[in-house]
Amino acid sequence: MRFSPLLIGLAAACCCAAAQAAGDHTRRLGAELVVMAGDTRRLILHEGGPLERKGLEQRLGGALASLPMLLRRAQGDPAPVAALRASHGRRDWRRLAMQIETLKRRHSFDARGLLGATPTREVLALGASIHGATCAGCHDSPADADTLLPARNLAAQLKSMPREEFAARLWLGVRGDQSTALANPFSEEELAALICRYGNPP
């Protein structure tokens, strides 16, 4: 049986699209696990005020609600999520941290493209431009009051957490409630420029 070049091309395009989608799901899962690990670490260390810690607990609860879907889309096993939810329900943050770490080893987040930019004048200018247009309004003058999901100074945040976690948070987009959540509108190069800018403040 002979196949036309058009059918062969369509089949190849479909395969490429499926592989791209699977890669995106895998990376999203890895990034989500990195952020969950960071939120859990902050709860273990009792960082922030009572409202902020409550916000971290709620955000972890929301992440655990969607984690089975993320795992299935990334061809992972959603079965371990029940144990993570049980630890969250008991507020056993140390146990939850160990469970998330196990999943992170199976589903890593590739942050190399976000963390490998050289801080040239052009890269820093791009990062400064994006920061000024998009981030500065909330993050340059963060509120001192204890809130559920505070907007922190981003340069200070980069210094306070592993670089992989900071990159995962930026790549996933603005982390907030329904009134502030924003899907990531930036390219890999733009996010890398932002990270350069925060690592090399003016």
Number of C-alpha atoms within 10 A of each C-alpha: 2 4 7 7 9 9 10 11 11 11 12 12 12 12 12 12 12 12 12 12 14 15 14 14 19 23 22 23 26 25 27 25 26 26 21 25 22 19 21 26 16 16 21 15 9 12 12 16 13 13 15 19 21 16 19 21 20 16 19 18 17 11 16 20 13 11 18 19 16 22 21 14 19 20 12 16 14 14 10 14 19 12 13 21 16 13 17 21 12 11 15 15 22 15 17 23 21 14 17 19 17 13 19 19 11 10 21 18 21 16 20 11 12 24 20 13 18 12 17 12 9 11 20 24 16 20 22 21 16 18 19 12 9 11 17 15 12 14 16 15 11 14 13 9 10 13 16 20 18 19 20 15 17 22 18 11 14 17 12 10 12 12 17 18 22 23 26 22 19 19 23 18 15 16 18 15 13 7 6 9 11 13 11 14 12 14 11 14 17 18 23 28 29 30 26 25 24 21 17 11 9 7
